[in-house]
Amino acid sequence: MRLKSPFLPSSQSFEAAKGSAMKVSRSKKFSDFTLDELSHLAAKAMLPEKLVLDTAKQTATLT
């Protein structure tokens, strides 16, 4: 069974989009997601960099 996505044109299925990836900031690779990327995202979103980085570090210690 092929599922259709409400976010893709009807001619595409999840199987067709499986190889595509969304960029988080400047890269599609999750391994590239660093504190520098978080700083970049914070600046783009006009959020305080220190708050974003501190929250990310605190969250990472919980896992």
Summary of the structure (lengths in Angstrom):
residues: 63
radius of gyration: 16.3
end to end distance: 35.4
largest distance: 46.6
contacts: 117
relative contact order: 0.10
helix: 49%
strand: 0%
